[in-house]
């Protein structure tokens, strides 16, 4: 049970007090009194400003609604819209020149391009799996996915299929030929790897030919066992590839050179998420989030689970040690560089109250996650996360430069409270709200010494687009938004401004999530567009996907691509201001119903797990039973789209309810093998999850910014109270 206890002017959950005072603070140079006094100062100093900024959001939305209603008959040309947005302060003057200049940034963020994972930190098993995804088996990734199609005789099956294995080895050899070419011959023909007298890599082909790497400098390390090479370490575009050799291994026995595996440096960075992918609604939930993050920072986190009938315990992977061709040894990180995503400023938590009112949850996230990360900075844990001495906090759902400046102020206050040097806490800016996109350069200007990350995210950005333009008219069906003018401008705009402001070589420019974890062949065929766009990272849904996406960063020299794009301004403000509206186009009844069915099924499939099982992110079957990674961002766009059509009379409330009831039967069927699942049908009134979905749609037009957290949190608490 949780109870609130006094800590100065604050009332704090006893569960949180125990975590902070007995687990986080010991070993730090911050006393409990200093910690709570620091949080109190943050609440008193910044709480009123937090409220004012949220009120400013509402004020701007009211102005937008009125303007769009008034100008519906005239259309929304970019010039008139631009003038109006400037008049109300929604669009600010773009600074002439901005140069981001964060100090002490780790190479994984500043210098090297590669995949990025996002994982719910409340699940220790998943959090550890993602942290350990710095290295991944390319053999396993290709063998276990649809990268190689399953045909007669090459199925994955339940055991090892040597015919499929042979196809994998050949596929990987082709990759190595393209990435680390030999001066002569192919990796498919290698019979032996060895070292010459100068400890340089020598390669013997099956016909006895001796060859070397076409670019000998790509050989950077090795290991030996029983006098033979056991590992060959190579580097390309800053990423490492390890060829593992063991002639006694079941796979190595079948390879002429004894190669048992090819391992790629994969997820360079991972965002451990406290926000959209978790369902943390009370003090107990928040403590679990924070405790797992602490365990990642001090190296103590572990998770035990049953796999294949055996108990498996997962811990953080150690660093990897190699011999250098020049003599001596060196280490490479065994884990992703970890960032942590805090919640947005619109969320509040009663785990701590001030004057009887919940405090902004982002205040608590910032000071607790930073305090936990200080263990890493002090080197008191088992491993090092940031070797450069920084804490990386990703901040979501900021609306424009005023709010980014507020986050900078918050981080400064937290640094003072925790006795950290100024600018220790670095800022990742999620470019996922329309006002931030339009003012991105100004946002970077006010956070130039802290910003190490900007990214685009189609789902939340689309959710905000729909809500911001709610009064402008009905939107096109959701699949068509992906080809909208504003979205193409948004993706280009983000990269152009990031490069113009000096992020190349100093921070990440990121792209969004691949949401289909089972469709790896399609991902491999299409996601190359992200590094080609000039982005240094992009989100993937699993460690396997990270290993496959790493291939794209070998295919594309991102640094060269950024240099080629520097100085361009492909994204245009006029394009950003072009709404994706139906514009008088009539949809057939079948088109309307298909869109309703798709959205309703997705909403219910996600909400029922969030509300009734506390699962904030999971692979949820879509209407065609294809598994999609869903979190609150996907829920926001679907619920806002339905709310938009309801608001403009494309559908009525009765049809929305009828569609939800029909789709509830589909979702119930999709989850009938889950012993923890509670069917929504036929008693829809008694289903807390069903009522939550209905509320998200019917109240979506009025919900500030179209966020889903208020409804989800209230309904999750309601459900927990019934248990």
N, C-alpha and C positions, 0 to 999 in steps of 0.2 A: 504494500500500500504506500501511496505517496502522501506526504503532508508538507505544508509550507512552514518553513522556519525562518526566523529573522536573521538577516545578514545586513546589518546597518539599516538603511532605509528600504532595502529590498526584502521581499518574502520569496524564499527559494525552496524548491522541492528538496526534500531530504535525500532523494535518490541522486539528484544532481550535486548536492553538497558532498555526499560521500564520494562520488566520482572525482570531483575537482580536488577535494582536500586530501583524499587518501591515495589517489592513483595518478592524477595529472601533476599536481604541484610538487610532490616530493621529488627532490633532485633539481628543482629549479630555484632560481634566486628570487622568487616571488612568494611572499607569504599569503596565507588565506585572506588575511585582512586586506592586504594590498590588492589582491585579485578582486575581491568583492567591492572594494572602494573604487577600483578602476572601472568595473562594470557600472557601478552607480553613477560615476561621473559621465560615462558615455550616455546612459539613459537620460540623465538630467540635461546634459548639454545638447544632445542630438535628437532626443525624443520629440520635442516640439517641431524641429525642422523636418523630421521624418513625416510627421502628420501633415505639415504644410505642403510638402512635396506630393503627397498622395492627394490632398485636396486640389492641388494644381492640376494633377492628371484629370480629375473629375471636371474641373472648370474648363479645361481645354476640350474635353470630350463633349461637353454641353455646347460649346461654341461650334465644334465641328458638326455635330448633329443638326444644329440650326442652319448652318451654312449649306450643308448638303441638301437638306429638305428644301431650302429656298431656291437652290440652283438646279434642281433636278431637271426642270424643263429646258434649261440653257445648256446642259452638259457641263463637264468639268474639265475645261481646257487647262493645260498646265500653268499658263501664265496667270490666269485669274486665281487658280488654286495657290500658286506660289505667293502671290501678293497677299492673299488672305492669311496664309500660314505665317508669313512674316509679320503681319499686322497684329496677330494674337500672341506672337512670341513662340509659336510652335517651331518655326524655322528661324534659326539664328544666322548671323553673318558668318561665312566661312573664313577661318583664319587664313592669312596669306601664306604662311609657312609654318609647319609643325615638324619637329624632329623628336621622336621618342628616344629617350636616353636612359633606359633602365640599367643599373649596374649589378654586377654579380649574378648574371643569368647563366644557368647551366646550358651546356652545349646542346643537350637534347631539345631545348626550346629555341636557343639562339642560332645554332649553326647547322643542325642536321634535320633533314626532312624525312618523315616517316609516319606510320599510322598512329592513331590515338584511340584508346578505349575509354568508354564511359561506363561506370559500373555502380550499382547501389551499394553504398558503404555499410548499410545495415545488415547485409548478408555477408558474413565473414568468409564463407567458402568462395563466393563470387569475387569478393574484394581481393582475396589472396590470389585467385586464379588470374585476375587481370593484372595484378602487380607483378606476377611471375611471367607474364606474357611478353617480356622483353625478348625472349628467345622462343622460337617455335619450329617444330619439325616440318619441313616442307614435304617430306615423304608422307607423313600422317595427314597433312592438310589436303594434299592431292588425292591420296588413297581414299580418305573418308568422306569426300564431298563429290559433287557432280561435275567437278572440273574435267574428269575423265568420264564420259557417259557410260552407264551400265548397259552392256550388251551381253548376249549369250556367252557365258564362260568368263566374263569379266565383272560379275556382280561383286558388291562389297560383302554381302552375306554376314554370317555370324563369326566366322573364323577367317584366317588369312588365306587369301586367294592368290597363289603365285603368278597366275596369268595377269591378274590386275596389277600385282606388284611389279611385274616386268614392264608394264605400260607406264607405271609411275616412275620407275628408274629412267626409262627413256625420255619421259617428259621433263624430268629434272635435269637430265644431261643436256637437253636442248636449252633450258634456261641458263645453265652454267656456260654453255657455248656462247650465248648471246651476251652474258654479263661479265664473264671472266675468261675470255677466249684464250685458247692455247695458240702458241706460235704455229703449230701444225697439228692436224688431227682434231678429234672430238673427245669429249669426256665419255662418250659412249664406248670408246675404244681404249680407255685407260686401263692398264694392267697393274700399275704400281705408282705410288707417290713416295718420294724419298727426298733426302737433302743431299746436296753436293758438299764438297769440302769447305765451301764458304757459307754453309747453312742457308743456301738458297734452294727454292723448290725445284726439284727435277721430276719429270713425268715420263714414264715409259709406256708406250702404246702396245697393243696386243701383238703387233707385227715386229716388235723389238725396237722401233724407232724411239729415239730419245728426243724429248721436246721440253719446252718451258712455257711459262705464261707469256702471252703476247705483250702484256704490260707487267713486267716483273715486280714493279712497286706495289702491285695489288696483294702480294704475299706479305703478311704482317705478323704472323705468329704461328706457333705450332705446339703440340704436346707429343711426348713419346711414352711408350709402354713396352717393356721388355725389348728395348733397343730398336723398336719400329715406330714409325709415325702413327699416332693414334688420333691426331686432330690436325687439320690444316686450316688456318684462319686467313681469310682473304677479306679485302675491303673494296667497296665500290660505292661511289657517291656518298661516302661517309658511313655507310652501313656495312656491318660485318656479316660474313657467311662462313660457317664452319662445316667442313667436310669431315665427318667422323668415320674412323677406320677401325674395324674389329673383325678379323677373319673367323673368329669363333662365334660371332653373333649369327642368329638364324638368317638375317637379311645379308649380313656381310659375307657369309659363306657362299651366297649365290652370286656375288659381284666379283668380277675379275680382280679388282683392286682392293677388295675387302671393305668397300664403303657400306656402312650400315645405316647411315643417315646423312642428310644435309639439313643443317639448322640455320635459319635466318634470324638476324636481328629484326624484330617485328614491331611490337608496340613500344616505341621509344618513350611515350608518355601515356599516362592514364589519369583520367579525372575520377577521383573517388567522390561519389555524388551524395550530398545531403539534401538534394532538392527534388527534381522532377521524377527521379526513378525510385524514390523511397516513399513509404507511407508512414511518416512519423507525426503522430497527432497529439502526443502527450509526453509527460516527463520521462516515463519509462522508455518510450520509443526514442526520444532524443538521447538519452543516456546510452542506449545501444549503439546509436550512430556514432556518438563521440568516443565510446570505448573502443570500437573497432578502428576508428581513425588513430587513436592513441596507440593501439597495438601495431598498426602499420608504421607509425613514426618511431616507436622504440623497439620494434622487431619482435614483440612478444605474441602477436596475434597468431592463432592457430584455429583450425576447424577440422573436426572429425566427422566422417560420414561413411556410409556403407556403399561400396561399389563392387559389383561382381561377387557379392556374398562375403566380401572382406571389409574390415574397418580400415579406412584410409585417413591419415592425418596430414593435412596440408599446412605448410609453413612458408615463410618467405624464403626464396631461393638465395643462396649465397652468391658472392661475386665469382666470376670465372677467371681462372689464372692460366697464363700462357707463357711460353718461352719466346723470347724475341730473337729474330734472325741476327740482330746485331749484338746479342749477348744479354744476359739478365732475364728478368721476368717482368710481367706487367699484368694488371687486372683490368677486366671490363665489368661494368655493372651487370649484376644478375637479375635486376628488376627494372621495371619501368620507373621513370621519374614521375613521382606522384604529385598531382595537383588536387585540391579539394574544392568542390563547388558548394558554396553557401546558398541559403535561400534568398529570395527577393525581398525588397523592403516592404512589400505589402503584407507580409505574413507576420503573425504575432504568436507568442507562446505564453501559456500560463505556467510553464515550468519556473518562471520568474515573474513576479508582479511588482509593480511600483505604484503606490497609492491605490492598491486594490485592482489595478488594471494590468493585463498582460503587456509585456514589453515587446518591442520589435524583435522577431526571432533572428533576424540577420545580425543584430547586436550580439546576441548570445553565440550564434555560430562563429562570428569573427573572433571573439576573444577566446572561446574554448578551443576551436580548431588551431588557432595560432599558438596557444599555450601548449597544446599537445605537440605541435610541430617544433617547439623550442627544444624539446629533447633531441631532435635530430640535429639542430644547429649546434648544440652542446656536445654532440658526439657521444651521448650517454647510452645510446641504444646499440643493438647488435650490428646494425648496418647503417650506411649513410644514404639518405635520399638526395638532398641537395648538397653536392660537393662544393657549391659556390656560396652557400650560406644564405639562401633565400627561402621564403615561404610563399607558395603559389596558391592564391585563392581566386577562383573563377566566380564572378558575380553576374547572376542572370537578371533579366527583366528590368534593366535600367532604361529609363525613358529620357534620353537626351543628356546634354552636358551638365545641367544642374545636378542631376542625380549621380552622374559619374563623379563630379566634384565632391558630392556628399560622401560617396564611398571612399574617396581619397582621404577625406577628413576623418571618417570612421576608422580607417586603417591607421592613421596617424595617432588617434587616441588610443587604440589598442596597443600600438607599439610603445607608447608612453607607459601604459598600465603594466605591460609585461617586460619593461626595461630592455626593449629591443632597439637597435640603431634605426634611425629614420630610413624609410624605404626598404626595410627588410621584407615587408609583405608586398609581393608583386600582385598585379591585377590582371585577370583575364576578363575581357569585355565580351559578353555575348551580344552580338549584333542581331538581336531577335525581336526588337520592337521598332515600329516605323519611325518614331521620333529620334531614336538613336541612329538608324540608318541615314536619315536625311541630314543629320548633324554629326556624322561619324568623325569628321576631321576635328570639329570642335571638342568632341568627347576625348579624342586622343590628346588634344592640346592641354586640357585640364588635368590629364593623368599621364603626362609625358615621361615622368620619372619612374612610374610604376608599371605601365602597360607592357605586358609581354605576350599578349594573345588577343586576337580578334577572330571571330568566326561568323559564318553564316549558318542559319538553321531554318530550313524551309518550313517546318511545321509550326513552331511558335511564331515565326515571322508572318506566316499566312494567317494564323489565328488572330494576331494583332491587326493585320491588314483588314480582315473581315470585320472585326469589332470597331476599328477606327472609322471605317466607311459603312457602318451599319445602316445609317440613314440615307446613304447615297443610292441604294437600290439593291436588287437581288444579285447575288454572285453567280457566275457560271458554275456548272457542276465541278466538283472538287478535282477530278482528274485533269480538267482543262486548265486549272490554275498553274499547273507545272509548266505550261507553255506561254504563260502570260508575259506581256512586255515588262511589267514591273519586276518580275522575278529574275529575268535575264539581266536587267539593269542592276538589280540588287547584288547578284553574284559578282558581276564585273566591278561594280562600284566599290565593294568591300576590298577586293584585291588592289584595285587602283589606288585607293586612299591609303591602304596599309603600306604599299610600296612608296607612295609619295611622302609618307611620314616617317620613313626610315626603318620599318620593321624588318626588312631583309637583313639577315645577319644579327638581328637583335631580339626577335620574337617570332611567334607563330602567326601565320595567317591560315585559318582553318576552314574546312567545309563540313557539311552535315553528314548525318548517319546513313549508312546502308541498312535498310530496315528489314531485309529478307535474309535471315541467317542461313536458310537452307538453299538459297539460290546463289551459290558461289561461282558457278560458271558465268552467269550473267554479270555478277559483280566484277569478275576478272576481265570481262569483255568491255565493261563500261566505266568503271570507277577510275580508270586512268585519266579521265577528263579532269579530275581534281588536281593532281600535280601539274597537268598541262595548263590549268587555269592560272598557275602561279602560286597555288596554296602549298604550304609546307607540311600540312597535316590534314587528315580527314577522319571522321569517326567511323568505326566499325563495331559490329555487335558482339564479337567473340574473339578469343585468342586465335582460333583457326582463321577467321576472316582477316585478322591483323597480319598473319603470316602471308596470306595470299595477296593482301593489299600492298604489302612491302615490295612485292614484285614491281608494282607500278613506279616506285621510287628508284628502282634500278633502271627501269625503261626510260624514265624522264629525269633529266638533270634539272632539278627545280631551281637551283641557284642560277643556272644559265637561262632558264625560262624567265625568272624574275628580272634578270638583267635585260632581256629582250623586251619585256613589258614595261620597264621603268619609264616613267614620263608620259605614258599613255593615259587617257581618260576615256575609257570605253563606256562605262556606266554613265548615264545622263539623268539629271534631275527630272527632266520631262518624262523620261521613261518610268522613273520611280513613282511619279504621280498619276500614271495611267491606270485606272481601276479595272479590274477584271469582272465587269458587270455584264449581265445579260443584255442590257440596253434595248429592251423591247422585243428581244428574240423570244419566240414562243417555244416552250418545251412540250413534247408529247407527254401524255399521262404515264406511258411506260418509262420514259426517260426520268420523269420525276420520281416514280416509285423505285426505280433501280437505284437512284442516288440516295433516297431515303433508306432503303434496305441496307445499303452498304454502310452508310454512316451509323445507323441505329445498331446494326450488328457489332460494329467496331466499338461503339460507345459501351454497349452492354458487356461485351466480352472483356473489356478492360476494367470497367467500374465494378463488376461483380467480384473480381479478384482483389481490387484495391479496398473496397468497403468491407467485404466479408472475410478476407484472408490476410489483409494487410500487405499485399504484394504490390509494390509500386512500379515494377518493371518486369515484364516477362514476355515470352513468345506466345502471342495470342493468335489462335486461328482466325483468319478473315472469313468473309462470307463464302469463299471458295475452298475453305479449309487449308489455305496456305498460311504457314506460321509467319507472323510479323512481329517485330519488336515494338512494343507499345509502352509509352509512358505518358505523363500528363500533357506533353506537347502534342502528341497525336490526339489525345482526348480533346484538347482545346480547339483544334481546327475542326474536328468533326462536330462537336457540340455547337460551335459558333456558326458553322455552315447551316446546320438545321435551324438554329435560332434565327439566322438571317432570312431563310426562306419562310419561316413562320411569321417573322416580323413584316414581311412584304406580301403576305397572302398567297405565296406560291402554294403553300399547304396550310391547313388549319390544325388546331389543337387536337381535334378528333382523329385526324389522319396520322398525326405524329404518334399519338397514343396507340392507335391500332397497329402501326408499323413496329413500335417497340414491343408490343405484345407478341406479334408474329415472330420477330427476331429473337425474343427471349426463348422461344421454343428451340430455335437453332442453336443458341448459346448453351442452353441446357443439354442438348444432345451432344454438343462438342465437348462438354465437361463431364459426361456421365460416368467416365472411368475414374474420376477424382473422388476419393472417399470423403474429402473435406468440403466438397462442393454442395451448396444448398440451392436446389432448383428455384427459379423465379416464378415459373408457372406451376399451377394455375392461379395461385393466390397472390396476384401482383401487388395488392394493397399491403400485404404483410412482408413483402420483399424490400428490405432496406436498400439494396442495390438498385432494384428497378425504380424505386422512388427517387433515388439520387440521379439516375440517368434522366428521368423525366424532368426533374428540377433543373438540371444543367441546361436543358434545351428550352424549357418554357421561361426560365429566368435569365437566359443567356444574353439577351439584348441589354438587360439592366445591370448585369454583373460587371463591376468595374474591370475594364480591360479584357473582359471575357475570360478571366482566370477561373480555373476549376477548383482551386484549393479550398475555398470557403465551404462549398457544398460537400466536397469529398471528406474534409476533416470533420464537419458536423455529423455526416452520416456514418463515418467510421466510428466516431465516438458513440453514436447512438447504438450501433451494432455491438460494440464492445460492452456497453452497459447492459445489453440484453443477455449476455453470456453468463 
